[in-house]
Amino acid sequence: MHYRRTSLLRLSFIVLVVLYIQLSLSISPVLSQDITIGTQTWTSKNLDVSTFRNGEAIPEAKNAEEWSKASENNTAVYCYYGYDSKNGKVYGKLYNWYAVNDSRGLAPKGYHIPSDAEWTVLTDFLGGEDKAGKKMKSKTGWQKNGKKSGNGNNSSGFNGLPGGNCNYNGYFFNISAYGYWWSSSENNTRLCLVSLSEL
């Protein structure tokens, strides 16, 4: 299965953010690569901002100690995969739940973090969870699964990249094998994430 919705403990994974656009609001020049899939408009590029909507800075964690301390203190923070800004040029930034859920607004004006229901509309339009993944994955960058290519065909234009994740303690996993995106939906103390795998 290329696409799956995964319920994970709060803060157990830190992921890239793809934003769903609210057409009634003005569009930020920060995110100009918008695509329409069915009745929805999405960005085709991962979020890469270092300030909240109100202009206040989001702190950058430059090592595992800073990342885990921010998580312990319920503080918004971002980092680059492997704490290497070169990865940001390809994958954007990784944000923790406290950044995603911050009242100052992580998404630029006119955008918001998609809910689980909005992700479901997207995947249903693309043929359901079993078929959506290949259509959402980028054409390059995914590692092989045995002899089979892990790349998608990106027929949706979503351009999902395998940016991996960072756990609560600040350790990184799965770059080139998995891509993860936040959902704004929360059930009790659990979050819903959307992931694409190399399969």
N, C-alpha and C positions, 0 to 999 in steps of 0.2 A: 504494500500500500504506500503510495507516494505522499499522501497527505494524512495527517491525523490530528485530532484535537486531544490534548493531554491536560489532565488536571494535576497540578503539582503543588507541593507545599509552598506557602508564601515565601518568596525570596530564594527558593531553591535554584532557580535559574534566572539569569539576567539575559535579556534578549534585545535584539534590534526592534525598532518600532517602524511599522508602515502605517501611514495615516489615511483615514477615510475623510474625504472632503465634504464640508457642508456647503452646498452650492449657493445658499442664500447670503453667505458672508463674503467679504472681499478676500482675495487670495494673496497669500504672502509670496514675495519674490524668492524666498528661501527655497521653496519647493515648487519648481516650475514643470516637473515632468509628471503631469497628471494623465491618467488613462481612464477611459470608461469601459467597464466590464458589466454588461447587462444594464441595469438601472443605476449602478453605483459608479462613483468616480474615486479612484485611488491614486496614490503616488506610486510611481514605478521605481522609486529610489528610497533607500532607507534613510531615516531621520538622522541628521548630523548637526544638531544645534548644541550650543554650550550655554544658552541662557533660557530662562523661562519666558513665557509670553509677556510677562510684565517687565522684562529686561534684567531681572536679577540673575546673577551667574549661578550655574550649576557646577558644584565642585567636581574636579577631575580626580579620580583615584589613580595614582601612579604606581601602586604596588598592592600586593594582596593584603597587607596589613591595613592600609588606608581603606580598601574596599570592605573588608570584614568589619572594621570599626564603624564605618558608615551604616552598614547593615544592622549591627548591634544597637546603634543609637537611633535607628529609624530615620536616617538622614538620606535625602536625595543625593545621588552621585552618578557619574558616568565614567566609563573607561573605554579604552581601545582593547581589542582582543590581544592578549599577550602583553598588555601595557605598552604596545608599540603603535605609535601614531600612523605608521605606514599602512597598517591594516585598516585604519579609518578611511583612507582614500578609496578603498574598494568597498568596505562593508558598512561604513558609518560608525556611529558610537553605540556602545552597549549601555543601557540604563537600568537601574534597579527599580523595584516596584515603587519605592518612595518617590522617585522622580516621575514615574508614570502617573501616579495617583496624587501628585502634589496640587494643591488648590491654586497655585500660581500659574498652572497650565504648561505642560510640556509641549503640547502641539502648538505650532504657530497659529495666529488668528485665521479663522476660516477652516481649520482642520480639527479633527479629534481622533483619539485612539479608538479603533473600532471595537464594538461589543461582540460578544459571542454570536448574537443573533445576526449581526452584519457579516461576520465571517461565514456563517451558515448560508446566508443569501448568496454570497460569492461562490462558495463551493457547490451549492445546488445548481447555480447557473452554469457552472463549468462541468456538470455531469455527475456530481456527487463526489464523496471523499475518495473513492477508488480511482477516479479519472482526473480530478482537479489538479493533483500534484504535478503531473507531467506538464500540464498546461501552464502552471504557475512558476515552475522552475526555470532558471536561466539556461541558455544553450551551452554555456561553458562554466568551468570552475568546480563542478561536482566530481568527486572521486569515483572511480570505477567500483562496481560491486561484482567481484570476480572478473569475468570477461565482458560483462555488460556495462555500458556507459551509464553513469549516474546522472548525466545531464538531462534536462527537460527539453521541450520544444518551444517554450515560452509563447505559445499561441495566444494566450490571454493578454500578453504584454505586461504582466505583473512583475516579471524579472526577478523572482525569488533567488537570493544568493545563499550559499552555504556558510553563513557567518559564524556558526558555532554558538557557544554560550559560556557564561561564567557563573560558578556556583556561589553560594552564600559566603564561603571562605575566601573567595577571590581566585579560584583556580579555574582554568579554561579547558573546554572540551569540544570536540566535534567540528572544528573548522574544516571545511571542504566536504563534510559528510552530512551535516544537518543545518537547516536554517530554522530559527525560532522567531516568533513575533508575539508581542503582547496582545491580549484582549483586555478591555477595560472592565469586563464582567468579573465579579467576585462572588463566590459562593462560600459563605461562612468565612473560614480562614484559608480558603484555597483559591487559587487563581486559575483561569483558563488560558492556556497558551496554545498557539497554533504552530505546528512544526511540519517541515518537509524533510524527508530523508533521502538518502542516496539510492534507495531501492527502486 
